[in-house]
């Protein structure tokens, strides 16, 4: 009697296990029940379970929203428009503009960590094919550890499948699904074509340029006594403020701008705008 009971009990356990995981048969193939690839040699649930089911499961370490957006943010940089050539002799008549300062702001926003496919390819098995396009962007959702190696997970929303890549960006030859915090990998043999299909880190960068903003202008104010006169006007102030420099001065700095004076008269001035302030050039 005992000899008959033991085989019957074994058969019941096998049937129960098959029914328990039967719903995954809708997604994972049953064609390879008798064979197991390397992903199914052993796992934390015990080797014997892999003989009865068509998938392996791994706990997923999901990335937090903070981690997904790591490195993102806005950075604004102000630039000066350079409509005036440096080192070129020019002439300004009395009351004419010698220089004006206008700036614009560029705001750069960098997105969270993403990955981009480097070429066209696909992952396919007996029942499914996931096509990859060069330049396709993937956002990581988490990672798993398989056979001692970590893999980053990507979701394919239109197909409800999960893809995995190693730390070098190469695709794992398997398709998976996520449920109850675990990654379930199909037992079907999955082929990656080309075999070196991979992704690389990618950050989305957006830049917005603001309108040009007027800061100040410098006009020639003629000669007063032994001094050259320069008028600095800001904003709507047409009259501006007067700045003075001796007639024999060869390098004159006004509002941080260095002018090399070639010749000055009551009616006009000939000068060059220097490349940078004299103090900076000395350093």
Secondary structure, 3 states (H helix, E strand, C coil): CHHHHHHHHHHHHHHHHHHHCHHHHHCCCCCCCCCCCHHHCCCCCCHHHHHCCCEEEEECEECCHHHHCCCCEEEEEEEECCCCCECCCEEEECCCEEEEEEEEEEEEEEEEEEEEECCCEEEECCCCEEEECCCCEECEEEEEEECCEEEEEEEECCCCEEEEECCCCEECCCCEEEECCEEEEECCCCEEECCCCEEEEEEEEEEEECCCEEEEEEEEEEEECCEEEEEEEECCCCCCEEEEEECCCCEEEECCEEEEEEEECCCEEEEEECCCCHHHHHC
